[in-house]
């Protein structure tokens, strides 16, 4: 039985894919950051579902305490 190397998604190395996912999670958090305890995109209370998933991913890669630079004093 022949073993085949698993193709990497869109030709990225694991490190490049991880970095791209970190940037995407941070972008989600920035776009959904609350203004007066409400998500401007979803309209739901904080944290909204997309932000929760983005923070869960950042926690899994050791960056769970990240907050947008303009909100550094008000972390989750």
N, C-alpha and C positions, 0 to 999 in steps of 0.2 A: 504494500500500500504506500503510495507516494504521499509525502507530506508537503503541503503548500504553505507558503508564507501568507499570513493574513494581510490583505491590502489595507493600507492606511486610508482613512477617509480623505478625499480630495487631495491626496498626495502630501499630507502633512506628517511630520514626525510626531511622536507622542508628546514631546515637550511643546512643539508649536501648537498642537491641538489644545493642550491644557492652557497655554497662555491665551489663545483665542477665546476659550470658554470663560476664563477669568475676566477678560475684557468685556465679554457679552454680559456676564452676570453684573459687573459693575455698571454697565450702561443701563441695564434694567433698573437697578437700584436708583440711579440718578434720575431716570425718567419718571419713576413712580414715587420719588421721595415726597413725603407728605407736606402739604401746606395746610396748617391748622388741623392736624390729625386726620386728614383725608387724603387719599391718593388722587392726584389730579387726572390720572389716566382712567382708573377703574371707578373712582367715586366711592369706593368702600373704605371702611376704617383701616387704620394702620395696625399691623402690616397687611397689605393686600397679598393675595395668593402668589402673583409673580415675584414679588419682593421676597416672600417667604422661601420660595424655591431657590431664588438667586442667593440668599444668605445661607441656605442649607448647603448649596454647592461650595460657597466660599469657606464655610466651616470645614467641609470635607477636605479642602486643600490647605487648611491652616491659615486662612485669611478672614475668619468670621467677624473680626472686630473692625473691618473696613467700613468707612462711611464717606460719603462724598466730601471733597475738600471744603466746600462752602457750608457744610453742616458738621464740621469736626467737633463742635461742642455738644451736639445732640445725637449721640450714637444710640443704636438700638439697644 
